[in-house]
Amino acid sequence: MAEQPAAVVRRTPWHLWVVGIFALLWSSIGCVDYLMTETHNEAYLKQFSTAQLAFMAAMPAWVIAAWAIAVWGGVAGAVLLLLRRKEAVWVFLASLVAFALTTFRNYALANGMEVSGDAFSLAFTAVIFLLCVGFWAYSRAMARRKVLR
């Protein structure tokens, strides 16, 4: 009987740790925002205007669910990336799609531009979107290179 070739063991590249830890920390910020908003933390909500609070209170359940998927998916994707699991690709993709849906609803279907459509908010939203795309693309590249199992 012919011997089976030994499985190729891929070393974890140093940048996976940097990206994974950054993704975990970044996504955790979104989770704190989500938790503070959804638990109606009075101290946290003081930073928002009356119009912004009304906007958040009027969010339909599907938007809140998409927001939860976006932020918690980011944390789960980062943990999976750090564990070198290929499922990180799909979890980051789900987080990206959920973020895109939430953003589309808030700015295109609701009055989000009126409430918080200033230059800083729009730029920050663009940064979040680019990071979501980046985390997904990075995890996909690591899966293709067989770094993720």
C-alpha positions, 0 to 999 in steps of 0.5 A, spaced: 500 500 500 502 506 498 503 511 503 499 517 504 503 524 503 503 528 510 498 533 511 501 540 509 502 544 516 501 551 514 504 556 519 500 562 522 502 568 519 504 574 524 499 578 520 493 574 522 494 575 529 494 583 527 488 583 523 484 578 528 485 582 534 484 588 531 477 585 528 475 583 535 477 590 538 473 594 532 467 589 532 467 589 540 466 597 539 460 596 535 457 591 540 458 596 546 454 601 542 448 595 540 448 593 548 448 600 550 442 602 545 438 596 546 438 596 554 437 604 554 443 605 558 441 612 560 448 615 561 450 612 554 444 615 550 445 622 553 450 623 547 444 623 542 440 628 540 432 627 541 431 626 533 437 621 534 433 617 539 426 618 536 430 615 530 433 609 534 426 608 537 423 607 531 427 602 528 423 596 525 425 589 528 428 587 522 433 592 522 435 591 530 436 584 528 440 586 522 444 590 526 445 585 531 448 580 526 453 585 523 456 587 530 456 580 533 458 577 527 464 581 526 466 579 533 464 571 531 468 572 525 474 575 528 474 569 534 473 564 528 479 568 524 483 567 530 482 560 531 484 559 524 477 556 522 474 557 515 467 559 517 470 566 519 469 567 511 462 566 511 461 569 518 464 576 516 460 575 509 454 575 513 456 581 518 458 585 511 451 584 508 447 585 515 451 592 515 449 594 508 442 592 509 442 596 516 445 602 512 441 602 506 435 602 510 437 608 515 440 612 509 436 610 503 429 608 506 429 612 512 430 619 514 437 617 517 441 623 512 436 628 516 438 625 523 445 624 522 447 625 515 453 630 517 460 629 514 463 625 520 457 620 520 457 618 513 465 618 513 465 613 519 459 609 516 464 608 510 470 606 514 466 601 517 463 598 511 470 598 508 473 594 514 467 589 513 469 588 506 477 588 508 475 583 514 471 578 509 476 579 503 482 577 508 479 571 511 477 569 504 484 570 502 487 566 508 482 560 507 484 560 499 491 559 502 489 554 506 491 558 513 484 557 515 482 549 516 
